[in-house]
Amino acid sequence: MKPNRIVITGAPGTGKSSLIKELEAQGHPCLHEISREVILQAREDGYEQLFLEKPLLFSELLLKGRVKQYQTAEEFKDKFLFYDRGLHDVVAYLHYVDEKYPEEMQLICNKHRYDHIFILPPWEEIYTSDNERYESFEEANKIHYYLESAYKSYNYNPISVPKGTIEERIAYIINKLNL
């Protein structure tokens, strides 16, 4: 039995990673966001902001890593597997920066399907920036739009997670999944 693949997505600073960490602490299997790993590796290779300097290269590396994550679902025997972002986030960000990309990326997104998409809205009160999160809150709002649009364009109906404590947000997600 393959687990149901559940994506937690949203613009930067919306609480995705905190939710994933708490879901994991509660015993749910989770696959973590890999973009920071790609960013750190790019810095070692001499790129300060690979996504800004070479968005297509960054996106190709990210997509490759997320496909590997997607394939690891075969190793899990749980009913649900949570992902901190999905493959479709890659094309959403490329749309956000108005970057053309190969059709193969669309084919990969069409081939790899998730069971549920939960999207966290921008939330100014919890938003912070850091060395890897350089977007302003206004940019986060635009990214949210592109994320939601991307998933809808691949025939998903993203479920918006209301603002609240981590516990409240997890309860909302679990309730929607009928766990």
C-alpha positions as CSV (number, residue, x, y, z in Angstrom):
1,M,0.0,0.0,0.0
2,K,1.4,3.4,-1.0
3,P,0.7,6.2,1.4
4,N,-1.5,9.2,0.5
5,R,0.9,12.0,-0.5
6,I,0.0,15.2,1.3
7,V,1.7,18.5,0.3
8,I,2.0,21.4,2.7
9,T,2.8,24.4,0.6
10,G,2.7,28.2,0.8
11,A,4.8,31.3,0.3
12,P,7.9,31.8,2.3
13,G,7.3,32.4,6.0
14,T,3.9,31.0,6.3
15,G,4.7,28.3,8.9
16,K,5.2,25.2,6.6
17,S,8.4,23.9,8.2
18,S,7.0,24.4,11.7
19,L,3.9,22.4,10.8
20,I,6.0,19.7,9.2
21,K,8.3,19.5,12.3
22,E,5.2,19.1,14.6
23,L,3.6,16.6,12.3
24,E,6.8,14.6,12.5
25,A,7.0,15.0,16.3
26,Q,3.4,13.5,16.4
27,G,4.7,10.4,14.6
28,H,3.6,11.3,11.0
29,P,6.2,10.6,8.3
30,C,7.4,13.8,6.7
31,L,9.8,14.7,3.9
32,H,11.5,18.1,4.5
33,E,12.0,21.0,2.1
34,I,15.2,20.6,0.1
35,S,15.6,24.1,-1.3
36,R,17.9,25.3,1.5
37,E,20.2,22.3,0.7
38,V,20.3,23.4,-2.9
39,I,21.0,27.0,-1.9
40,L,23.8,26.0,0.5
41,Q,25.4,23.8,-2.1
42,A,25.1,26.6,-4.7
43,R,26.9,28.9,-2.3
44,E,29.8,26.4,-2.0
45,D,29.9,26.4,-5.8
46,G,30.1,30.2,-5.9
47,Y,26.5,31.4,-6.4
48,E,25.3,33.7,-3.7
49,Q,21.6,33.5,-4.8
50,L,21.3,30.8,-7.4
51,F,17.6,31.3,-7.8
52,L,18.1,35.0,-8.6
53,E,21.2,34.4,-10.7
54,K,20.1,31.3,-12.6
55,P,16.5,30.5,-11.8
56,L,16.2,27.7,-14.4
57,L,19.3,25.9,-13.1
58,F,18.1,26.2,-9.5
59,S,14.7,24.9,-10.5
60,E,16.1,22.0,-12.4
61,L,18.2,21.0,-9.3
62,L,15.2,21.4,-7.1
63,L,12.9,19.4,-9.3
64,K,15.4,16.6,-9.5
65,G,15.6,16.5,-5.7
66,R,11.8,16.6,-5.3
67,V,11.3,13.7,-7.8
68,K,13.7,11.7,-5.6
69,Q,11.6,12.6,-2.6
70,Y,8.4,11.6,-4.4
71,Q,9.9,8.2,-5.3
72,T,10.8,7.5,-1.6
73,A,7.1,7.2,-0.8
74,E,7.5,3.5,-1.8
75,E,9.5,3.0,1.4
76,F,6.7,4.2,3.7
77,K,4.0,1.9,5.0
78,D,2.0,4.7,6.7
79,K,-1.4,5.8,5.6
80,F,-0.2,9.4,5.0
81,L,3.2,10.9,4.0
82,F,3.6,14.7,4.3
83,Y,5.8,16.8,2.0
84,D,7.2,20.2,2.8
85,R,6.4,21.6,-0.7
86,G,5.7,19.6,-3.9
87,L,7.0,19.4,-7.4
88,H,4.5,21.9,-8.7
89,D,6.0,24.6,-6.4
90,V,9.0,24.6,-8.9
91,V,6.9,25.8,-11.9
92,A,5.0,28.2,-9.7
93,Y,8.2,30.0,-8.8
94,L,9.3,30.0,-12.4
95,H,6.0,31.7,-13.3
96,Y,6.6,34.1,-10.5
97,V,9.9,35.3,-12.0
98,D,8.5,35.0,-15.5
99,E,11.1,32.4,-16.5
100,K,10.5,30.0,-19.5
101,Y,11.1,26.4,-18.7
102,P,11.3,23.1,-20.7
103,E,8.1,21.2,-21.4
104,E,9.6,18.3,-19.6
105,M,9.0,20.1,-16.3
106,Q,5.3,20.1,-17.0
107,L,5.4,16.5,-18.0
108,I,7.1,15.6,-14.7
109,C,4.4,17.6,-12.7
110,N,1.6,15.8,-14.6
111,K,3.2,12.4,-14.1
112,H,3.7,12.8,-10.3
113,R,0.4,13.2,-8.6
114,Y,-0.3,14.0,-4.9
115,D,-3.5,13.1,-3.1
116,H,-4.0,16.4,-1.1
117,I,-2.6,19.9,-1.3
118,F,-2.8,22.2,1.7
119,I,-1.7,25.8,1.2
120,L,-0.8,28.2,4.0
121,P,-1.7,31.8,3.3
122,P,0.8,34.7,3.8
123,W,0.7,35.8,7.4
124,E,2.6,39.1,8.2
125,E,2.7,38.6,12.0
126,I,4.8,35.4,11.7
127,Y,6.8,36.4,8.6
128,T,10.6,36.7,8.9
129,S,13.4,36.8,6.4
130,D,16.8,35.2,6.7
131,N,19.9,34.4,4.6
132,E,17.9,31.9,2.5
133,R,14.5,33.7,2.6
134,Y,15.1,37.0,1.0
135,E,11.6,37.8,-0.3
136,S,9.6,40.7,1.2
137,F,6.2,40.1,2.6
138,E,4.7,41.7,-0.5
139,E,6.6,39.3,-2.7
140,A,5.4,36.4,-0.5
141,N,1.8,37.5,-1.3
142,K,2.6,37.3,-5.0
143,I,4.2,33.9,-4.6
144,H,1.1,32.6,-2.8
145,Y,-0.9,33.6,-5.9
146,Y,1.4,31.7,-8.2
147,L,1.5,28.6,-6.0
148,E,-2.3,28.5,-5.8
149,S,-2.5,29.1,-9.6
150,A,0.0,26.4,-10.4
151,Y,-1.7,23.7,-8.4
152,K,-5.1,24.6,-9.9
153,S,-3.6,24.5,-13.4
154,Y,-2.7,20.8,-12.7
155,N,-6.3,20.1,-11.6
156,Y,-5.7,20.2,-7.9
157,N,-8.0,22.0,-5.5
158,P,-5.6,23.4,-2.8
159,I,-7.2,23.5,0.7
160,S,-6.4,26.8,2.4
161,V,-5.3,26.3,6.0
162,P,-6.6,29.0,8.4
163,K,-4.2,31.0,10.5
164,G,-3.8,29.8,14.0
165,T,-1.5,28.0,16.4
166,I,0.5,25.1,15.0
167,E,-1.8,22.8,16.9
168,E,-4.9,24.4,15.5
169,R,-3.5,24.2,12.0
170,I,-2.5,20.6,12.4
171,A,-6.0,19.8,13.8
172,Y,-7.5,21.4,10.7
173,I,-5.4,19.3,8.3
174,I,-5.9,16.1,10.2
175,N,-9.7,16.8,10.3
176,K,-9.7,17.4,6.6
177,L,-7.9,14.1,6.0
178,N,-10.3,12.3,8.4
179,L,-7.5,10.8,10.5
